[in-house]
Amino acid sequence: MSSLAKAMPIKRNFFTPITLFLAFLVVHGLVFGFIRFVYGLGAVTNLNNQYPWGIWIGIDVAAGVALAAGGFTTAALVYIFNKEDFHDIARPALLTAMLGYTFVAIGVAFDLGRYYFIYHPLYMWNGNSVLFEVGICVMAYLTVLYIEFLPVVAQRFIGRVKLKGILAFLNKPVDAVLRFIDRIMDKALFFFIILGVVLSCLHQSSIGTLMMIAGTKIHPLWQSPIAPLMYLLSAFAVGFPMVIMESLISSRSFGLKPEMNVLSKLGRFVGPLLAVYLAFKLGDMAVRETYVYLNEFSLPTVMWLIEIVVGVVIPLRMFLYDKVLKSPFWLFIASILVIFGVLLNRFDNFVVAYTPLYSVKPYWPSYGEISVTVGVIALEILLYRLLVIIFPVISQPVKLPTSGMKIKLKGVVR
């Protein structure tokens, strides 16, 4: 017998004590979300005319966009650089990115005062606006992600469409449509991969542009003329750790063996990417001489040091250590530190470092804001679990008879 890996639906129960707890967090967050949409932002948030954004933008949107970078980095690695060794993790990374960007859009809707006008950028273009470019690119990339997921849907239901009753006559047409999508996407997928990578690079850097043009409202430790480049580099650096973290947690949750042969190789890319990001970060500080602010004992200084030391320097050293790359536990810890560092970077930029010119008192997120954010994250986790149970996303080992016959299996990774 020979062992191969095939993407298949996970055969596990959806409901567990943890998923029930997450469901409670979702309902709890939805209560405050309902109040926000009925009574407005002021009923739930601590936002005001001086602080037009808070953690819904800093965490749900800015950090969410960065942490979903595993989709385009893994796609580029597998399909553009033709690294077939990493094919097993391409679908989980795609699903994580798809859900991440979906909830980025939801986060924007929560934060917009007139949320019912969220579609306006589609036809009310403003080519001079950074926010317009970010909005259009995010909408376009989210559409690309759903298109890239179509082959997974087709593979799951081809030959299995069994509608009953008055809908039974749709079985053959629906199956024919699924087969057509499968054939078309087999030829067109590479185009959408390229398009997705381009769109991702555009809006990842444009978020940095948004903070760059904020000028003196941003603390000098984060305000930089190369902020767009550093936002893009940090997205590159966090993409693979997100994939590693998601894979290890999924393996533990579903009782599967960790794919250490793939994850260890993937981890070798993280150290150099973190080194490049750190070099630009420190080089920019040296050129602009903003290191003088490190002599101050203040919240921005402490947060910057935690961001760099805990989120960059320590995991950089860990990812260059072979024993870490070969250990599921330490590889997970190193990945979590990188994710924490980028998450803290976005939070620092949009909340800690941001000081409006006429602010009267500092911004602190309300209980309702925190509840909605936690609920959104919990809902994303639940949807991920549900989708991997329904669709062939996660690769699992299968036994095949060894013979001279050539065996071709849809979704098998050789």
N, C-alpha and C positions, 0 to 999 in steps of 0.2 A: 504494500500500500504506500502511496505517496501523499503528502499533505500539501494542500494549497489553501489560499485564503480567498473567500468569496463574500461579497457584500450581501448580507441577508437581514431581514427583520429580526430584532431581538425577541426571543420568546421568554418574556418575563411579565409579571403582573405590573400594571401601572401603579396601583395603590399600595403604598407602604406607609409606615409611620412618618417617614420624612416627607413624602409627597403630600400627605394629609396636613402636615404642619405648613408646608409651602402653600397649599391651597388656602389655609387660614390667612396667611400673610397676603395672598392675592385678594381675598374678599375684604380684608381690612383696608388694603390700599384702595380698592375700588370704591369703598364708602367715601373716602376723602376725594377721590377722583370725581365721583358723582357730585359732591358738594362744590368742587371747583367749577365744573361745567354749568351747574345750575346758578350758583351765586357769585361766580367770578373768582379771579385770582386772590383778591383781598380776603376772602372768606377762609382760605386755607394756607396761604403763603405769607411770608414776611417781606415780600417784595414791595417796592415803592418807587417813586419817581427818581430817586437817586440810585437805587439798585434794581435795574430792570430784569436781571437774571440772577439765578442762584444755583442750587445743586441740580435742578432739573436740566439746566444747560451744561453746567460744569461736569456732572457725573453722567446723567442719562444720555446726553447728546455728545459732548466733546470726548469724554472718556469712552463712551459706547462706540463711537466711530473708530477710535484708536484700537480698542480691544477686539474689534471685529476685523482687524487687519490680517488675521490668519487666513482669511479667505483668499485674498489676492496674492499674498506672499507664497502660500502653498500652491495655488494654481500656477503661478509663474514658475515655481520650482519644478513642478511635475510636467506641465504641458509646454512651457516655453524652453526651459533648460533641459527638458527630456530626462529628468531624474525619476525613472520608473520605480526605483526602490521605495519612493514615498507615496506611491499610488494608493496604498491602503488608507492613508489619512486624508486624502483629498476630499472625499465626500463628507466626513465629519466636519472638516474645516469649512466647507461650503455651507453646510447647514448652520453652523455656528455664526458665520458671517451673515447669512440670510436672516436669521432670527435677530441678530444684533442690529442690523440696519433697519429692520422692521420696527424694532422698539426705539431706535433713534428717532424715526419719524413720529412714533407715538409720543416720545418725550417732547419733541418740538410742538406737537399739537397741544399738550398740556401747558406748555409755557407761553404760547401765543395768546395775547389778550383776545383777539378776534380769530379764534381757532378755525372758524367756519370759512375763513378766507385763505386757508393753507394752500389751496390749489392755484392761487393767483400768479405765482412765478411761471406757471406753464404758458401763460399768454401775455402777462404784463412784464415784459423783459426790461431789465436795467443793466446794460453791459458794463457800467461803471461800478457796480456794487459787488463787493466780495461775498456778501451773504447770498446774493443771487447766484453766483457761480457755485458756491457750496451747495445751495438748495437744488439747483439743476443737476449737478453731478451726483448728489446723494440719491435723488429720485431716479436718475438714469441707471446708476449702479445697482440700486435695489431691484429695478426691473430686470437688469442683466442677471442678477443672482437668481431670481425666480425662473428665468429662462434656462439658466444652467442646471437648475434642479429638475427640469422637465424630464430628462432621461431617467432619473430615479423613479419618478412617478410612473412613467411608461413601463419601465421594467417591472414594477410591482404589480401592475394591473393587466398587462398584455396576456391574453388568454384566460383571464380570471374575471372578466366583466360578466356578472351574473345578476343583472337587475330582474326583478320579478314583477308579476302583475301587469298593469297597463304600461309599465316602462320596459317590459321585456323586449319590445321591438327595437330598442336602442342598443342592445348588446353588440350586435355586429357593427353598426356605424361607429360606436364609441371605440371598439377594439381596433377598427380600421384607422381611426384618427390617432390612437395611441401608437400604432405601428408606423404611421406616417411621420409622427413627431420623432420617434426613435430613429428612423432612417435619416431624416433631415438634420437632426441634432448631431448625429454621428459625423456628418460632414461639416456642419457649421459651428460646432462647439469651440474650435480653436479661435475663430473670429471673436466670439463672445468672451473668451478668456483674455485675449489681447485687449479688447474694449474695456473689460472690467479692471484690468491692471492700470490702464491709462486713466480711467475715471477715478480710481482710488488714489493714485498719486496726485491728481489734481486737487481733490477736495481735502485730502489729508494735509497737504501743504497750505491750502487756502485758509484753513482754520487758524494756522499760525499767522497768516497775513492779517486776519481779522484782529488778532491780539496785537500785532505790530502797529497797526494804524490807530490803536487806542492811545498811543503816545504816553503822556505823563500819568495817565490813569493806571498804568501798570508799573509795578515796582521794578526798579532797574535790574534786579537779579534775573528777571524773566523778560523784560523788554529788550528786544534785540532786532537789528536789521536782518538777521538771518533766521528769525523765528520760523518762517515757512519751511526752511531746510531742516531745522531741528525737529519740527513736528513730524516731518516725513521720515526722518531717520529714527525717531522714537517709535513710529508706527512699524517700520521695518523690524526694529529690535524686539517689539512685543508680539509680533505675529506668530512666530514659532513657539515661544513659551505658552501662548494661549492654546495652541494646538496640542502641545505636550500635556498641559494641565487638564484640558478637556478629555484627552484620550485616557489618561491615568484615572481620572475620576469615573469615567464611563466604564472602564475595565473593572474597577472596584465595585461599582454599583451593580453591574450586570453579571458579576462573577466570572469575568473573562481574564485570560492571561494577558498581562501588559505587553504591548508590542515593542519591547525594549530594543530589538534589533533595528527597528525603524526610528524610534524616539531618540536613542543614543546618537545615531547619525545626524538626526535633525538638530539635536542640542549642540553639535559642533559648529553650527552656523551662528549660534546666538552670541558666543563670546566675541568674535570679530565684529559683529554688528553693534554690540554694546560698546566695544572699544572705539569704533568710529564715532558713535554718538557722544561718548564721553570726551573724546578729543575735540570735537567741535564745541561742546559745551564749555570746556575749560579754556579752549583757545579764544572763544568769543569773550569770555570773562577777562582774559588777559589783555586782549586788544582794547576793550572798553574800560578796563580798570575798575570793574564793578566789584572786585574782591574786597575793596575797602568796606563794603557793607557787611562783610563777615565779621568785622570787629564789633558790630552792634549786637546786643542781646535783645532780639525782638522776634515776634512770631514769624515774619517772613524769613528771617535768617535761619531760625531753627527748622522751619519746614523745608527750606532749600537744602540744608545739610542732610536732613533725613531722606529727602528725595534722591540726592546724589549718592550718599554713602550706602544706605539700605537698599535703594532701588536700582543702583547701577554698579557701584564699585564691588560690593560683596557678591552679587550674582555673577558679575564678570569674572571674578576669580574662581567662583564655583564651576562655571561652565568651561573653564580651561583645565579642570581637574578630572582625570579619567575616572576615578572612583565615583565621582558625582554622576557622570554620564552613564555609568553602568548600574547605578542604584536607583530603583523607582522612587524611593523615599526622598533621597537628596535631589534627584532631578526634579521632583515635584516641588520641593522647597525652593530650589533655585528659580524655577519658573514662576512660582507665586511671588517671589521677591521682585522679579522684573515687572510682573503685572501690577503689583503694588506701586512700584516706582512710577510707571506711566500713568496709572490712575491718580496718584498723588500729584504728578506734574500737571495734569489737566485741572485737577481741583485747585491746585495752587494758582495756576494762571487765571482761572475764571472766578475764583472766590477770594483766596488769600491775598494775591497780588493786586487784585482789582480794587481800586479806591476811587470812587467818583469825585469830581472836583468839589462838589458842594454837599458832600455827605455829612449828615448830622451825627449819626451813630452807626456802628458797624453792623453788618448783616449777619444774622444767625438763622439757619434754616429752622422752620417751624416743625412741629410734630407731624403736621399734615404733609409737608413736603417730604420728610423722611419716610413716612408711611407709604406714600405713592411710589417713591423710588424703590423701596424694598419690595413692594408688591409687584412692580414691573419686572424686577430681576427674578423674583420667585416665579412669575408667570413664564418668563423666558426659559427657565430651567425645566418647568413642567412641560412646556411645548416641545423642548428638545427630547425629553424622555418619551413623550407620546409619539413623536415622529420617527424616532429610531426603532420603536416597537412596531410601527406600521410599515415603514419603508426600508428598503435595503440600503442602509447607510454605513453601518459599522461592519468591517470585514471580520469574518470568523473562520476558523480552520475547518476544512472539509477533507474527508478521506476519499481518495480516488484509486481505483485499481491500476496497478502498473502493468502495462502491456504495450505492444507496438502500435496500438491504435492511437490516432490523434484525437484528443477529446477537446471540444470547444464548449466552454461554459460562459454564458453571459454574466459579466460582472466578476469573473475570476481574475485575480491578480497573480501573474506568474513571476 
